[in-house]
Structure formats: structure tokens, C-alpha cells
């Protein structure tokens, strides 16, 4: 079942305000425990870039079109209400 525009807006806000800080803490903690800092700096950079971009792909459908106007809204109604 596809999420409505309002539900996607709410979930995107929850993901950015709560999920992202938790993901960052978990990703850095796991990377440190695995010993990423012992690897060459170029490899370390690639790992951190992959971790920084990798979260986007599974969550792309939630963020798609969030900055646009509500497609389900009544066009005659004032969008600021």
C-alpha cells in the first residue's frame, strides 16, 4: 500500500530528526569496532562515503516529491491553510 502525501511528509520528518542521528551513531560505532580507522585513509573515506549515501536508496520512495505541493489537495483551496 502506497503512503499518502501527508504520511510521507510525517515519516520523512521522523526519519530526518530521529532516524538519521541514530543511524549516524550506529554506523560510526560499528565502523570503529570493526577497525576502519586502521585501514588506509582512502579506503576509510570510501567506507564512510558509502555509509553516508547508502541510507538514501531504501528510503527514496518516502522522500520523493516531499518538496512539491500536495498532489491530492484541492486546487481552489489556499495552499497555506
Secondary structure by P-SEA (a helix, b strand, c coil): ccccaaaaaaaaaaaaacaaaaaaaaaaaaaaaaccccccaaaaaaaaaaaaaaaaaaacccccccccccccccccccccc
